[in-house]
Amino acid sequence: MYGTVNTDKLHHVPVLAASTPLEFDSVDGWIDYVDNLKSINRPIAEGVVLKSCDSDFSFKAISNKYLLKCEA
């Protein structure tokens, strides 16, 4: 069974940039980027989600600092 979703109650993460080419060509580059990213509402940013504008490709780069904080 499918229903409708009231989008007024859904929260969306902030969009940092749109229609921007990928800045890094390695996993290490993205990890360094997210490890130094400032969060807008928490002490440590969790990471970033990158989505293609013209395909279903997406991935999430998660901060090692965030993972270590959650492990403690």
Accessible surface in RSA format (square Angstrom, percent):
REM  Atomic radii and reference values for relative SASA: ProtOr
REM  Chains: A
REM  Algorithm: Lee & Richards
REM  Probe-radius: 1.40
REM  Slices: 20
REM RES _ NUM      All-atoms   Total-Side   Main-Chain    Non-polar    All polar
REM                ABS   REL    ABS   REL    ABS   REL    ABS   REL    ABS   REL
RES MET A   1   237.12 122.8 154.92 102.5  82.20 195.7 129.78 110.3 107.33 142.2
RES TYR A   2   220.12 102.8 189.94 108.1  30.18  78.5 144.34 108.5  75.77  93.4
RES GLY A   3    71.22  87.8   0.00   N/A  71.22  87.8  37.16 102.0  34.06  76.3
RES THR A   4   143.38 102.0 110.08 111.6  33.29  79.3  82.23 110.4  61.15  92.4
RES VAL A   5   101.65  66.9  76.68  69.4  24.98  60.2  80.12  69.6  21.53  58.4
RES ASN A   6    82.12  56.6  64.91  62.7  17.21  41.4  35.12  84.5  47.00  45.4
RES THR A   7    99.01  70.4  86.23  87.4  12.78  30.5  57.97  77.9  41.04  62.0
RES ASP A   8   130.87  91.7  96.52  96.1  34.35  81.2  30.81  72.5 100.06  99.8
RES LYS A   9   159.35  77.7 139.66  85.7  19.69  46.9  89.36  80.4  70.00  74.6
RES LEU A  10   111.74  62.2  94.33  67.5  17.41  43.8  95.27  66.9  16.47  44.3
RES HIS A  11   182.03  99.5 146.58 101.9  35.45  90.7 103.48 106.7  78.55  91.4
RES HIS A  12   142.65  78.0 111.17  77.3  31.48  80.5  85.57  88.2  57.08  66.4
RES VAL A  13   105.44  69.4  99.10  89.7   6.35  15.3 101.57  88.3   3.87  10.5
RES PRO A  14    76.42  55.7  54.19  49.4  22.24  80.8  65.85  54.4  10.57  65.7
RES VAL A  15   104.08  68.5  70.88  64.2  33.20  80.0  74.96  65.1  29.12  79.0
RES LEU A  16   112.21  62.5  74.67  53.4  37.54  94.4  77.82  54.7  34.39  92.5
RES ALA A  17    65.52  60.2  34.51  53.2  31.02  70.6  43.77  61.6  21.75  57.6
RES ALA A  18    78.35  72.0  52.41  80.9  25.93  59.0  57.96  81.6  20.39  54.0
RES SER A  19   100.94  85.3  63.81  85.2  37.13  85.5  44.95  95.7  55.99  78.4
RES THR A  20    73.93  52.6  46.76  47.4  27.17  64.7  37.33  50.1  36.60  55.3
RES PRO A  21   112.55  82.0  95.29  86.9  17.27  62.8 107.83  89.0   4.72  29.3
RES LEU A  22   106.30  59.2  78.54  56.2  27.76  69.8  80.17  56.3  26.13  70.3
RES GLU A  23   113.44  65.1  77.71  58.8  35.73  85.1  32.25  62.4  81.19  66.3
RES PHE A  24    64.58  32.3  51.98  32.2  12.60  32.8  57.74  35.0   6.84  19.6
RES ASP A  25   151.93 106.4 110.74 110.2  41.19  97.4  51.80 121.9 100.14  99.9
RES SER A  26    55.29  46.7  43.97  58.7  11.32  26.1  43.17  91.9  12.13  17.0
RES VAL A  27   115.81  76.2 109.51  99.1   6.30  15.2 111.70  97.1   4.11  11.2
RES ASP A  28   106.30  74.5 104.34 103.9   1.96   4.6  26.49  62.4  79.81  79.6
RES GLY A  29    15.86  19.6   0.00   N/A  15.86  19.6  14.72  40.4   1.13   2.5
RES TRP A  30    21.06   8.5  21.06  10.2   0.00   0.0  18.26   9.7   2.81   4.6
RES ILE A  31    35.43  20.2  35.43  26.4   0.00   0.0  35.43  25.5   0.00   0.0
RES ASP A  32    88.23  61.8  86.66  86.3   1.57   3.7  23.03  54.2  65.20  65.0
RES TYR A  33    67.35  31.4  57.53  32.7   9.82  25.6  45.51  34.2  21.84  26.9
RES VAL A  34     1.46   1.0   0.00   0.0   1.46   3.5   0.00   0.0   1.46   3.9
RES ASP A  35    27.18  19.0  20.37  20.3   6.81  16.1   4.76  11.2  22.41  22.4
RES ASN A  36   110.18  76.0  82.85  80.1  27.33  65.8  34.27  82.5  75.91  73.4
RES LEU A  37    42.75  23.8  29.23  20.9  13.51  34.0  32.31  22.7  10.43  28.1
RES LYS A  38   183.53  89.5 165.62 101.6  17.91  42.7 112.39 101.2  71.14  75.8
RES SER A  39    34.30  29.0   7.77  10.4  26.53  61.1   4.23   9.0  30.06  42.1
RES ILE A  40   136.83  77.9  98.36  73.3  38.47  92.7 105.09  75.7  31.74  86.1
RES ASN A  41   111.71  77.0  75.56  73.0  36.15  87.1  37.71  90.8  74.00  71.5
RES ARG A  42   151.01  63.4 136.13  69.4  14.89  35.4  30.52  41.7 120.49  73.0
RES PRO A  43   129.73  94.5  89.07  81.2  40.66 147.8 102.35  84.5  27.38 170.2
RES ILE A  44    50.25  28.6  45.89  34.2   4.36  10.5  48.98  35.3   1.27   3.4
RES ALA A  45     8.75   8.0   5.61   8.7   3.14   7.2   7.83  11.0   0.92   2.4
RES GLU A  46    71.67  41.1  65.42  49.5   6.26  14.9  14.97  29.0  56.70  46.3
RES GLY A  47    20.17  24.9   0.00   N/A  20.17  24.9   0.03   0.1  20.15  45.1
RES VAL A  48    15.04   9.9   9.77   8.8   5.27  12.7  15.04  13.1   0.00   0.0
RES VAL A  49    77.97  51.3  49.35  44.7  28.62  69.0  49.35  42.9  28.62  77.6
RES LEU A  50    32.34  18.0  27.90  20.0   4.44  11.2  32.13  22.6   0.21   0.6
RES LYS A  51   152.70  74.5 123.37  75.7  29.33  69.8  74.53  67.1  78.18  83.3
RES SER A  52    37.53  31.7  14.25  19.0  23.28  53.6  18.14  38.6  19.39  27.2
RES CYS A  53   112.30  84.9  67.60  75.4  44.70 105.1  41.26 104.5  71.04  76.6
RES ASP A  54   134.27  94.0  97.74  97.3  36.52  86.4  46.80 110.2  87.46  87.2
RES SER A  55    66.36  56.1  40.72  54.3  25.64  59.1  47.82 101.8  18.55  26.0
RES ASP A  56   150.11 105.1 119.61 119.0  30.50  72.1  43.93 103.4 106.18 105.9
RES PHE A  57   124.14  62.1 113.16  70.1  10.98  28.6 120.76  73.2   3.38   9.7
RES SER A  58    58.00  49.0  36.53  48.8  21.46  49.4   4.14   8.8  53.86  75.5
RES PHE A  59    66.94  33.5  56.51  35.0  10.43  27.1  66.94  40.6   0.00   0.0
RES LYS A  60    93.43  45.6  67.25  41.3  26.18  62.3  38.12  34.3  55.31  58.9
RES ALA A  61     6.52   6.0   2.42   3.7   4.10   9.3   6.52   9.2   0.00   0.0
RES ILE A  62    61.82  35.2  57.01  42.5   4.81  11.6  57.01  41.1   4.81  13.0
RES SER A  63     0.43   0.4   0.43   0.6   0.00   0.0   0.00   0.0   0.43   0.6
RES ASN A  64    69.51  47.9  69.17  66.8   0.34   0.8  16.42  39.5  53.09  51.3
RES LYS A  65   102.58  50.0  97.04  59.5   5.54  13.2  66.26  59.6  36.33  38.7
RES TYR A  66    45.67  21.3  45.67  26.0   0.00   0.0  12.86   9.7  32.81  40.4
RES LEU A  67    87.26  48.6  82.60  59.1   4.66  11.7  82.82  58.2   4.44  11.9
RES LEU A  68   117.89  65.7 110.64  79.2   7.25  18.2 111.06  78.0   6.83  18.4
RES LYS A  69    96.15  46.9  77.36  47.5  18.79  44.7  49.03  44.1  47.12  50.2
RES CYS A  70    72.31  54.7  38.97  43.5  33.34  78.3  31.14  78.9  41.16  44.4
RES GLU A  71   143.86  82.6 110.57  83.7  33.30  79.3  44.91  86.9  98.95  80.8
RES ALA A  72   122.31 112.5  52.39  80.8  69.92 159.1  90.47 127.4  31.84  84.3
END  Absolute sums over single chains surface
CHAIN  1 A     6579.2       5030.0       1549.2       3826.4       2752.8
END  Absolute sums over all chains
TOTAL          6579.2       5030.0       1549.2       3826.4       2752.8
